[in-house]
Amino acid sequence: MTGDDYVTEADRELEATYEEPMSLAAYVDRLFENPTIASHASKYLLEAIEAAGTRTVVEEGEENERYRFFDDPHNDGEHAILGNTEVLNGFVDDLRSIAAGRAKDEKIIWFEGPTATGKSELKRCLVNGLREYSKTPEGRRYTVEWNITSTDADDRSLSYGGDPTAGDDRNWYESPVQAHPLSVFPEDVREQLLADLNEELEDHVPVQVDAELDPFSREAYDYLEERYRRNGEEELFSAIADESHLRVKNYVVDIGQGVGVLHSEDDGQPKERLVGSWMHGMLQELDSRGRKNPQAFSYDGVLSQGNGVLTIVEDAAQHADLLQKLLNVPDEQSVKLDKGIGMDVDSQLLIISNPDLEAQLNQHADRNGMDPLKALKRRLDKHRFGYLTNLSLESELIRRELTNETAVWEADTYDELEERIRAPVTVTLKDQAGETRTEEFAPHALEAAALYAVVTRLDEEHLPNGLDLVDKALIYDQGYLQEGDIRREKDEFDFDDDSADGDHGIPVTYTRDTLAELLQTDRDRHHAELSVEDVVMPRDVLNAMAEGLGEAPVFSTGERSEFENRVVPVKNYVYDRQESDVIEAIMHDKRVDEETVAEYVEHVYAWETDEPLSNDRGEEVEPDPLKMKLFEVEHLGRFSEEEYEGNLPRESVRNFRREKVITSLNRHAWEHRDEDFAVGNVDLTAIPVIKSVLESHDWDDVRRTFEDFDPRQWDDPPSGTETETVKENTIQNMVAEFDYSPASAELTSRHVMGQVSYRWD
């Protein structure tokens, strides 16, 4: 594309975003075609969230519907809020009640939580989502603009903070607070219009517009009304609302225009922060006739900017004095510029804070009924963000912190998520001389960091018998726990609903900083002769995170001790994952093919029914005792020759076939009872014991397959030995099948073989 092409493309995008100004009558006609363009603030925010749709997620072991709006889809997920789906759904439910005027319309929504839990992302996500929604036909947002210079020879001009003698092209002044176009109508007419509109509206939330014109627009309206009334105009409103004086224009919602954000560093008197300030020099220039003129007001306060959509107070503990001034805004939907000049406000109030705000609010709690902050606390509708307690979400968050990846992880099965959790990450770094190098986080390295962080956030009290915190973390992420052939769903465990999961723990910022430091230091981390000093292993990550706790000021003495004690089970779990990779790489070319497994399943099914079975190929299958025995002894490795009489199974084998194979098949048949069920078209990986045959092996399988293999020779195997051949193939398979680099495959396999050597004999 040429430069002109890019300019043309930009023109097209803006053409699709902005419209030509229209008359008030044309706006009303469009309103009846598309009622959402008139939605009041809370309803508009709700519609923007719902317009993005939903998706299904699993968090803390429970399946839930999540609004995609919070994945920041319009911004490629850059400011997605990971996790906290239940909290966000509660926010949307409250928003729905507020929009419909059901009991919560006096509430100020409050998001509270410890640092690095996604509260800042919430602000950015809301701004991004509202901005993009306002560019769509359904989300168009409108306000009014005025021009009074054409009334007579006085050529009086409007302004707010600008040059009142500007040329014709700048004689149109937009309402500085995004006044709703319907606020121009007299109250009785507006009520009738809304009644007619809501009668046709199928939505459960009616459109509400209670606001009067803002002071600036009222100044223009009153001036026009006075002039035309003095001139004897009969159709007074038509003259005021004529296109030469009043136009309806659309605007793109953004910070300062429909979204007001009060940052922690913003200062000034409460009135200035809320609505703006008077410009005294302008008062002297304007014909105010002894009164304060709304044209001389700045309208740069948070409520002025957020009027029409959303008002956000960020880091609200820094503005605790302001919160009490906001008390009556939701109730009365108005605020004062001055003692004699008020302004109606339609804005959804939302405050964001760390837990320190709650401490400020509770400073007088011991006074019981005499607490001066009681009225404020009653109006705050609290939603608490917690630390992530899902391994997959924390893994995704850490990757985001270290790379430029922003896409939100979505998967049809947990196996897809599991691949992303364990995957390696490469990071390109540049030194002071401008030279670049690549560092690799080996497979399972970021998984180790994420799992350790999650484990520190889980409540250890009331842990079900037989489970440790790693088990709990896996259940929360998968919704189940797989123990060999047995799969136990979350609802089989007695977890405490009032646990403190996610209340405290290692924040992602600590993990990110620790990993970033690992990339810069300890260059001779492993064996320099291998040229693998650029690989960060899982044990490097866990050791660095545990050792750094003592120097990190964000942790208390008790937290340091508690978190240090939780690293061992994580190390054991990650080692098991590495060991599994190495074994599967060793046995990769020796796997049982799926046809052999399917044949065994068919024979077992025929054996149980004691009659020939027709498979999906139209063949009759007679149960073959020898084939079943060989599969169970050689491939399953579960039974010895002593457990058969000839080829006939003893009770232990018969029980295994019925309980592990047949029961799983029957369960699968029941779950798919509406489909044509046949043994041959069953997903064999749906049967846990069969899945283990297809996908997992152990060291006994390695011994049985490679009789001369010796793990003690792994680091430098003698030439011509079976160990040398096995190692060559294993490294190749780890690289080709499991995403290892040659260096990380070497280091991981050495680490595993070093542990296995001690118990090989």
C-alpha positions in Angstrom: 0.0 0.0 0.0 1.1 3.5 -0.7 0.9 6.5 1.6 -2.3 7.6 -0.2 -3.8 4.2 0.4 -3.3 4.4 4.1 -4.8 7.9 4.2 -7.8 6.7 2.3 -8.2 3.7 4.6 -8.1 6.1 7.6 -10.8 8.3 5.9 -13.0 5.3 5.5 -12.7 4.4 9.2 -13.5 7.9 10.3 -16.4 8.1 7.9 -17.9 5.0 9.5 -17.4 6.5 13.0 -18.7 10.0 12.6 -21.9 11.3 11.1 -23.0 14.7 9.8 -24.8 16.7 12.5 -28.6 16.4 12.3 -31.7 18.3 13.4 -33.4 17.4 16.7 -36.4 16.1 14.8 -34.2 13.8 12.7 -32.6 12.5 15.8 -36.0 11.6 17.3 -36.9 9.8 14.1 -33.7 7.8 14.3 -34.3 7.2 18.0 -37.5 5.3 17.2 -35.6 3.2 14.7 -32.8 2.4 17.1 -33.7 3.1 20.7 -30.3 2.1 22.2 -28.8 5.5 21.0 -30.8 7.2 23.8 -29.9 4.9 26.6 -29.1 6.5 30.0 -25.6 5.9 31.4 -26.0 2.7 33.3 -28.1 1.1 30.6 -25.5 2.2 27.9 -22.7 0.6 29.9 -24.7 -2.6 30.3 -25.5 -2.7 26.6 -21.9 -2.2 25.7 -20.9 -5.2 27.9 -23.7 -7.4 26.6 -23.0 -6.5 23.0 -19.6 -8.3 23.1 -21.3 -11.7 23.9 -20.1 -14.4 26.3 -17.9 -17.5 26.5 -17.6 -20.4 28.9 -14.7 -20.6 31.3 -13.7 -22.7 34.3 -12.5 -20.8 37.4 -11.9 -22.3 40.8 -13.2 -25.6 39.4 -16.6 -24.1 38.5 -18.0 -23.5 34.9 -19.2 -20.0 34.3 -20.3 -17.7 31.5 -17.9 -14.8 31.1 -18.7 -11.5 29.3 -16.1 -11.1 26.4 -16.2 -7.3 27.0 -13.8 -7.9 29.9 -11.4 -9.7 27.5 -10.7 -6.3 25.8 -11.6 -7.8 22.4 -11.5 -4.4 20.6 -7.9 -4.0 21.7 -6.7 -7.5 20.8 -6.8 -8.4 24.5 -4.1 -6.0 25.6 -5.9 -4.9 28.7 -8.0 -8.0 29.3 -9.0 -8.7 32.9 -7.9 -12.3 33.6 -10.0 -14.2 35.9 -12.4 -12.7 38.6 -15.3 -13.7 36.3 -17.7 -14.3 39.2 -16.9 -10.8 40.5 -17.4 -9.2 37.1 -20.7 -11.1 36.6 -21.8 -9.7 39.9 -20.9 -6.2 38.7 -23.0 -6.7 35.6 -26.0 -8.0 37.6 -25.8 -4.9 39.8 -25.5 -2.7 36.7 -28.7 -4.3 35.4 -30.5 -3.5 38.6 -29.2 0.1 38.6 -30.2 0.6 34.9 -33.7 -0.7 35.6 -34.0 1.5 38.7 -34.5 -1.6 41.0 -33.3 -0.6 44.5 -29.6 -0.1 43.7 -29.7 3.2 41.7 -28.3 5.1 44.7 -25.2 2.9 44.8 -21.6 3.8 44.0 -19.9 0.7 42.6 -16.6 0.0 44.4 -13.9 -2.4 43.1 -11.4 -3.2 45.8 -8.5 -5.6 46.0 -4.8 -5.9 46.6 -2.2 -4.6 44.2 -1.7 -6.4 40.8 -5.1 -8.0 40.7 -6.4 -6.3 37.5 -8.1 -3.2 38.8 -6.1 -0.9 36.5 -6.9 -3.2 33.6 -10.6 -2.8 34.5 -10.4 0.9 33.9 -8.6 0.5 30.6 -10.9 -2.2 29.5 -14.0 -0.1 30.3 -12.6 2.9 28.4 -11.5 0.7 25.4 -14.8 -1.1 25.2 -17.0 1.9 25.5 -14.9 3.8 22.9 -15.3 1.0 20.4 -18.9 0.4 21.2 -19.7 4.0 20.6 -18.4 3.6 17.0 -21.0 1.0 16.2 -24.5 1.9 14.9 -26.1 0.4 18.0 -23.7 2.3 20.3 -23.8 5.7 18.8 -23.7 8.4 21.4 -25.2 11.9 20.8 -25.1 15.3 22.3 -26.1 18.8 21.2 -24.2 21.9 19.9 -25.4 25.5 19.8 -25.0 28.5 17.6 -26.6 31.9 18.6 -24.7 34.2 16.2 -27.5 34.2 13.6 -30.3 35.7 15.8 -29.7 39.4 15.1 -27.1 42.0 14.5 -25.7 41.7 18.0 -23.7 38.7 16.7 -23.3 37.5 20.2 -21.1 34.3 20.5 -21.0 31.4 22.8 -17.7 30.1 24.3 -16.2 28.2 27.2 -12.6 29.1 27.8 -12.0 30.0 24.1 -12.1 33.0 21.9 -15.6 34.4 21.8 -14.9 36.3 18.6 -14.0 33.2 16.6 -15.0 32.9 12.9 -18.2 31.3 11.6 -16.7 27.8 11.4 -16.2 27.9 15.1 -19.4 29.5 16.2 -20.9 26.0 16.9 -20.2 25.0 20.5 -20.8 21.5 21.7 -22.3 20.9 25.2 -19.2 20.7 27.4 -20.8 17.9 29.4 -22.3 15.7 26.6 -25.9 16.8 27.4 -28.5 14.3 26.2 -30.4 15.6 23.1 -33.8 14.8 24.7 -32.9 17.1 27.6 -33.7 20.0 25.2 -37.4 19.1 25.2 -39.7 20.5 28.0 -40.3 17.9 30.7 -43.9 17.0 29.8 -43.0 16.5 26.2 -39.9 14.4 27.0 -41.9 12.1 29.3 -44.5 11.5 26.6 -41.7 10.8 24.1 -40.0 8.3 26.4 -43.4 6.6 27.2 -44.0 6.1 23.5 -40.4 4.9 23.0 -40.4 2.4 25.9 -43.8 1.1 24.8 -42.2 -0.2 21.6 -39.0 -1.3 23.4 -38.7 -5.0 23.9 -35.8 -4.6 26.4 -36.4 -5.3 30.1 -34.7 -2.0 31.0 -36.6 1.1 29.9 -34.8 4.2 28.6 -34.7 7.0 31.3 -33.7 10.6 30.6 -34.4 12.7 33.7 -31.7 15.3 33.2 -32.3 19.0 32.4 -30.1 20.9 30.0 -26.6 21.6 31.4 -25.9 25.2 32.5 -23.9 26.1 29.4 -26.7 24.8 27.0 -29.3 26.5 29.2 -27.5 29.8 28.7 -27.8 29.4 24.9 -31.4 28.1 25.2 -32.5 31.0 27.4 -30.8 33.6 25.2 -32.6 32.2 22.1 -35.9 31.9 23.9 -35.7 35.5 25.1 -34.9 36.9 21.6 -37.6 35.0 19.8 -40.2 35.6 22.5 -39.4 39.4 22.3 -39.8 39.2 18.5 -43.3 37.7 18.9 -42.4 34.3 17.5 -45.4 32.0 17.8 -43.6 28.6 17.3 -41.1 29.4 20.0 -39.6 25.9 20.5 -39.3 25.3 16.8 -37.4 28.6 16.5 -35.0 27.7 19.3 -34.4 24.2 18.0 -34.0 25.3 14.4 -31.0 23.7 12.6 -29.4 27.2 12.5 -29.1 27.2 16.3 -29.3 23.6 17.5 -27.8 20.4 16.0 -27.5 16.9 17.3 -24.0 15.4 16.7 -22.5 12.1 17.6 -19.3 11.8 19.6 -16.9 8.9 20.3 -16.9 8.0 24.0 -13.4 8.5 25.5 -11.7 9.9 28.5 -12.9 13.5 28.8 -15.9 12.9 26.7 -18.4 10.6 28.3 -15.8 9.0 30.6 -14.3 10.9 33.5 -11.3 9.5 35.2 -9.9 11.0 38.4 -6.3 9.8 38.9 -4.5 9.5 42.2 -2.2 12.5 41.4 -5.1 14.9 40.5 -5.5 17.6 43.1 -7.5 20.7 43.8 -10.6 21.6 45.8 -13.4 19.0 45.9 -15.5 21.2 43.6 -12.7 21.5 41.1 -12.1 17.7 41.0 -15.9 17.0 40.7 -17.1 19.5 38.1 -14.4 22.1 37.3 -13.7 25.7 38.2 -14.7 29.3 37.4 -12.4 31.3 35.1 -12.6 34.8 36.6 -11.0 36.5 33.6 -13.8 35.2 31.4 -16.5 36.4 33.9 -15.2 40.0 33.3 -15.3 39.6 29.5 -18.8 38.0 29.3 -22.0 40.0 29.6 -23.1 38.3 32.8 -25.2 41.1 34.2 -23.9 40.8 37.7 -24.1 37.0 37.9 -21.7 34.1 37.3 -22.0 33.0 33.6 -21.8 29.2 33.0 -19.8 30.0 29.8 -17.0 31.0 32.1 -16.8 27.5 33.7 -14.1 25.0 32.8 -16.2 21.8 33.0 -13.0 19.8 33.4 -14.0 17.9 36.6 -14.5 14.2 36.7 -18.3 14.3 36.7 -18.4 16.9 33.9 -16.2 14.7 31.7 -18.1 11.5 32.7 -21.6 12.9 32.3 -23.6 10.6 29.9 -21.6 7.4 30.5 -19.1 6.6 33.3 -17.2 8.3 36.1 -14.2 6.5 37.5 -12.3 7.5 40.7 -8.9 5.7 40.5 -7.0 4.9 43.7 -9.9 6.2 45.6 -8.1 6.2 49.0 -6.3 9.3 47.7 -9.7 11.0 47.2 -11.5 9.8 50.3 -12.5 13.4 51.1 -14.3 13.5 47.7 -16.4 10.4 48.2 -18.6 12.0 50.8 -19.3 14.8 48.3 -20.5 12.2 45.9 -23.1 10.8 48.3 -26.1 12.6 46.8 -25.1 12.4 43.1 -26.6 8.9 42.5 -29.7 9.8 44.5 -30.4 13.3 43.1 -28.5 13.0 39.8 -27.3 16.5 40.2 -24.3 18.5 41.4 -23.7 22.3 41.8 -21.2 24.5 40.0 -22.0 27.2 42.5 -24.6 28.0 45.1 -27.1 29.3 42.5 -26.1 27.1 39.5 -26.7 23.4 39.5 -26.1 20.7 36.8 -27.9 17.4 36.3 -25.6 14.4 36.0 -26.3 11.0 34.4 -23.2 9.0 35.0 -22.4 5.5 36.4 -20.2 6.1 39.4 -17.3 3.6 39.9 -14.4 3.8 42.3 -11.3 1.7 42.4 -9.1 1.2 45.5 -6.6 -1.0 47.3 -7.6 -2.3 50.7 -6.3 0.8 52.4 -9.6 2.6 51.6 -11.5 0.2 53.7 -9.2 0.9 56.6 -10.0 4.6 56.3 -13.8 3.9 56.0 -13.7 1.8 59.2 -11.7 4.2 61.3 -14.9 5.2 63.3 -16.5 1.7 63.2 -16.2 1.3 67.0 -18.7 4.3 67.4 -21.5 2.0 66.3 -24.5 4.2 65.3 -22.4 7.4 65.6 -20.0 6.5 62.7 -19.9 9.6 60.5 -19.0 7.5 57.5 -21.9 5.2 57.8 -24.0 6.9 55.1 -21.1 6.7 52.7 -20.4 3.0 53.4 -24.1 2.2 52.9 -24.0 3.6 49.4 -20.8 1.7 48.4 -21.6 -1.5 46.5 -18.4 -3.5 46.9 -16.9 -6.0 44.4 -13.6 -7.5 45.5 -10.9 -8.6 43.0 -8.6 -11.3 44.3 -5.4 -12.8 43.1 -5.8 -15.5 40.4 -6.2 -19.0 41.7 -6.2 -20.7 38.3 -2.9 -22.1 37.0 -3.8 -21.5 33.4 -4.8 -17.8 34.0 -1.6 -17.1 36.0 0.5 -18.7 33.3 -1.2 -16.5 30.7 -0.7 -13.4 32.9 3.1 -14.1 33.4 3.5 -14.7 29.6 1.9 -11.3 29.0 4.2 -9.7 31.5 7.3 -11.1 29.8 6.3 -10.9 26.2 4.2 -8.9 23.8 1.5 -11.5 23.7 -2.0 -10.1 24.3 -4.4 -12.7 22.8 -6.8 -14.2 25.4 -6.4 -17.9 25.8 -9.5 -19.8 24.6 -9.7 -23.6 24.3 -12.2 -26.2 23.6 -10.5 -28.8 25.9 -8.2 -28.6 28.9 -5.6 -30.4 26.9 -5.2 -27.3 24.7 -4.7 -25.1 27.8 -2.3 -27.6 29.2 -0.1 -27.3 26.2 0.1 -23.5 26.6 0.8 -23.8 30.3 3.8 -26.0 29.8 5.1 -24.3 26.6 8.6 -22.7 26.5 9.1 -19.0 26.0 11.9 -17.2 24.3 12.8 -13.6 25.0 15.2 -11.5 23.0 17.4 -9.1 25.0 19.8 -6.3 24.0 22.8 -5.4 26.0 24.4 -2.0 26.4 26.6 -2.5 23.4 23.5 -3.1 21.2 24.2 -6.8 20.9 21.1 -9.1 21.0 20.8 -12.5 22.5 18.0 -15.0 23.0 17.1 -16.5 26.4 14.8 -19.4 26.7 12.5 -20.4 29.6 12.4 -24.1 29.2 9.1 -26.0 29.1 7.4 -26.0 32.5 9.5 -23.0 33.7 6.7 -20.5 33.5 4.3 -23.2 34.7 6.5 -23.6 37.8 6.3 -19.9 38.5 2.6 -19.8 38.0 1.9 -22.8 40.1 4.0 -21.6 42.9 2.3 -18.2 42.9 -1.2 -19.8 42.9 -0.2 -22.2 45.7 0.8 -19.3 47.9 -2.7 -17.8 47.4 -4.7 -20.8 48.4 -6.2 -21.3 51.9 -4.6 -24.3 53.6 -7.2 -24.6 56.3 -10.0 -27.1 55.8 -8.1 -28.8 53.0 -9.9 -32.1 52.2 -8.2 -35.2 53.5 -5.5 -36.6 51.1 -5.1 -33.4 49.1 -2.2 -30.9 49.2 -2.2 -27.4 47.9 -0.9 -28.5 44.4 -3.9 -30.8 44.2 -6.2 -28.0 45.1 -4.6 -25.8 42.5 -5.1 -28.4 39.8 -8.8 -29.0 40.8 -9.4 -25.3 40.6 -7.9 -25.1 37.1 -9.3 -28.3 35.6 -12.5 -28.8 37.6 -11.3 -32.3 38.5 -8.3 -34.3 39.7 -6.9 -37.3 37.8 -5.3 -39.9 40.0 -4.2 -42.7 37.8 -7.3 -44.3 36.4 -9.6 -42.4 38.7 -11.0 -39.0 37.9 -12.6 -37.1 40.7 -14.8 -34.0 40.0 -14.5 -30.9 42.2 -18.0 -31.5 43.8 -16.6 -34.7 45.3 -14.4 -32.7 47.5 -15.5 -30.7 50.5 -14.0 -27.3 49.9 -14.8 -24.5 52.3 -16.9 -21.8 50.5 -15.7 -19.2 53.0 -12.0 -19.8 52.4 -9.5 -17.0 52.0 -8.4 -18.2 48.5 -6.9 -15.3 46.5 -6.8 -12.8 49.5 -3.0 -12.7 49.6 0.0 -14.4 48.1 2.8 -13.7 45.6 1.7 -11.0 43.2 2.5 -11.3 39.5 4.7 -8.2 39.7 7.1 -10.1 42.1 7.1 -13.1 39.7 7.7 -10.8 36.7 10.6 -9.0 38.3 12.2 -12.2 39.5 12.0 -13.8 36.1 13.3 -10.6 34.4 16.3 -10.6 36.8 17.0 -14.2 36.0 17.3 -13.3 32.3 20.0 -10.7 33.1 22.1 -12.6 35.7 23.7 -15.9 36.5 25.0 -16.4 33.0 26.8 -19.7 33.9 23.6 -21.1 35.3 24.4 -24.7 34.1 27.1 -26.4 32.2 29.0 -23.9 30.0 30.5 -26.7 27.9 27.0 -27.4 26.6 26.4 -23.9 25.4 23.1 -23.9 27.3 23.7 -21.0 29.7 20.8 -19.2 28.0 18.2 -21.6 29.3 16.2 -20.9 32.4 15.0 -24.1 34.0 12.0 -24.6 36.2 14.3 -25.2 39.2 16.0 -21.9 38.5 12.7 -20.1 38.6 11.5 -21.7 41.8 14.8 -21.3 43.6 15.0 -17.6 42.7 11.4 -16.9 43.7 11.8 -18.6 47.1 15.2 -17.1 47.8 14.0 -13.6 46.9 11.2 -13.6 49.4 13.5 -12.5 52.2 14.5 -9.2 50.5 11.2 -8.3 48.9 9.5 -5.5 51.0 6.0 -6.5 50.0 6.0 -9.6 52.2 5.7 -9.7 56.0 7.8 -12.0 58.1 5.0 -14.5 58.5 4.3 -14.5 54.7 7.9 -15.2 53.9 8.0 -18.2 56.2 4.6 -19.5 54.9 5.5 -19.1 51.2 9.0 -20.7 51.6 7.4 -23.8 53.0 5.1 -24.2 50.0 7.8 -24.4 47.3 8.7 -28.1 47.9 5.4 -29.7 46.7 5.6 -27.4 43.6 9.1 -28.6 42.9 7.9 -32.2 43.2 5.0 -31.6 40.8 7.2 -29.9 38.2 9.8 -32.7 38.4 7.0 -35.2 37.8 6.0 -33.3 34.7 9.6 -33.2 33.4 10.0 -36.9 34.2 6.8 -37.7 32.3 8.1 -35.8 29.2 11.4 -37.7 29.3 9.7 -41.1 29.6 7.2 -40.3 26.8 10.1 -39.2 24.6 12.0 -42.4 25.3 8.9 -44.5 24.6 7.6 -42.4 21.7 8.4 -44.9 19.0 7.2 -47.8 21.1 3.7 -46.5 21.8 0.8 -48.9 21.3 -1.0 -47.9 18.1 -4.7 -46.9 18.5 -5.9 -49.8 16.4 -4.3 -52.3 18.8 -6.0 -50.6 21.7 -9.3 -50.5 19.9 -9.1 -54.2 19.1 -8.5 -54.9 22.8 -11.5 -52.8 23.8 -13.7 -54.7 21.3 -12.6 -58.1 22.6 -13.2 -57.0 26.2 -16.7 -55.8 25.3 -17.4 -59.1 23.5 -16.0 -61.0 26.5 -18.4 -59.2 28.9 -21.5 -59.7 26.8 -20.4 -63.3 26.1 -21.5 -63.1 22.4 -19.9 -62.0 19.1 -19.8 -58.2 18.7 -20.3 -56.4 15.4 -17.8 -53.5 15.2 -18.1 -50.4 13.1 -16.3 -52.1 10.2 -19.0 -54.7 9.9 -16.8 -57.5 11.3 -17.9 -60.0 14.0 -15.5 -60.0 16.9 -15.1 -63.2 18.9 -13.4 -62.6 22.3 -9.8 -63.9 22.1 -8.4 -64.8 25.6 -4.8 -64.8 24.3 -5.0 -61.4 22.7 -6.5 -59.8 25.8 -3.9 -61.5 28.0 -1.0 -60.3 25.9 -2.3 -56.7 25.9 -2.8 -56.6 29.6 0.6 -58.2 30.4 2.8 -56.5 27.8 1.1 -53.1 27.1 -0.8 -52.4 30.3 2.0 -53.9 32.5 -0.6 -54.4 35.2 -0.6 -58.2 35.5 1.8 -61.1 35.5 1.4 -64.6 34.1 0.4 -65.9 37.5 -2.9 -64.0 37.3 -4.2 -66.2 34.5 -5.0 -69.9 34.3 -3.7 -70.6 30.9 -5.2 -67.7 29.0 -8.2 -67.3 31.2 -8.2 -64.4 33.7 -8.4 -64.8 37.4 -10.8 -62.6 39.5 -8.4 -59.6 39.7 -8.2 -59.4 35.9 -11.9 -59.9 35.5 -12.7 -57.1 38.0 -10.2 -54.8 36.2 -12.0 -55.4 32.8 -15.4 -54.7 34.3 -14.6 -51.8 36.5 -12.1 -49.9 34.4 -13.0 -50.7 30.8 -16.6 -51.8 30.6 -17.8 -49.2 33.2 -16.1 -46.4 31.2 -17.6 -47.6 28.0 -21.1 -47.8 29.5 -20.7 -44.3 30.9 -19.7 -43.1 27.5 -22.6 -44.8 25.9 -25.0 -43.2 28.3 -23.5 -39.7 27.8 -23.9 -40.2 24.0 -27.3 -42.0 24.2 -28.8 -39.7 21.6 -26.2 -40.7 19.0 -25.5 -44.0 17.3 -23.3 -45.7 19.8 -20.7 -48.3 18.7 -17.6 -49.4 20.4 -15.6 -48.7 17.3 -16.4 -45.0 17.2 -15.7 -44.3 20.9 -13.1 -41.7 21.7 -10.7 -44.1 23.4 -9.0 -41.3 25.3 -12.4 -40.8 27.1 -11.6 -44.0 29.0 -9.0 -43.2 31.7 -7.2 -46.5 31.7 -7.1 -46.6 27.9 -5.9 -43.0 27.9 -3.0 -44.0 30.1 -2.1 -46.8 27.7 -2.1 -44.4 24.7 -0.5 -41.5 26.3 1.6 -42.5 29.3 4.3 -44.9 30.4 6.5 -45.5 33.4 10.1 -46.7 34.1 8.9 -50.3 34.2 7.9 -49.9 30.5 11.4 -48.4 29.8 13.1 -51.4 31.6 11.0 -53.9 29.8 11.6 -52.3 26.4 15.3 -51.4 26.7 17.0 -54.1 28.8 20.5 -52.7 28.4 19.6 -49.1 29.1 21.5 -47.5 32.0 20.5 -44.0 33.2 23.8 -43.6 35.1 25.6 -43.3 31.7 23.2 -40.6 30.4 25.5 -37.6 30.7 28.2 -39.2 28.5 27.0 -42.6 27.2 29.6 -45.0 25.9 29.7 -45.3 22.1 27.7 -48.1 20.6 25.6 -48.8 23.7 21.8 -48.9 23.9 22.0 -46.0 26.3 23.6 -43.8 23.5 20.9 -44.8 21.0 18.1 -44.2 23.5 19.5 -40.8 24.4 19.9 -39.7 20.8 16.3 -40.7 20.0 15.0 -39.1 23.2 16.5 -35.7 22.6 15.2 -35.8 19.1 11.7 -36.6 20.3 11.7 -34.0 23.0 12.6 -31.4 20.4 10.2 -32.6 17.7 7.2 -33.6 19.8 7.4 -31.7 23.1 8.7 -28.2 22.0 12.1 -28.5 23.8 15.2 -26.9 22.3 18.2 -29.2 22.1 19.7 -27.4 25.1 16.6 -27.5 27.3 16.1 -31.2 26.3 19.6 -32.0 27.3 19.3 -30.2 30.7 15.9 -31.6 31.5 16.8 -35.2 30.7 20.1 -34.9 32.7 18.1 -33.6 35.6 15.6 -36.5 35.4 18.2 -39.2 34.9 20.2 -37.8 37.8 17.2 -38.5 40.0 16.4 -41.9 38.4 19.9 -43.2 38.7 19.7 -43.4 42.5 16.8 -45.8 42.4 17.4 -47.7 39.1 18.7 -50.9 40.6 
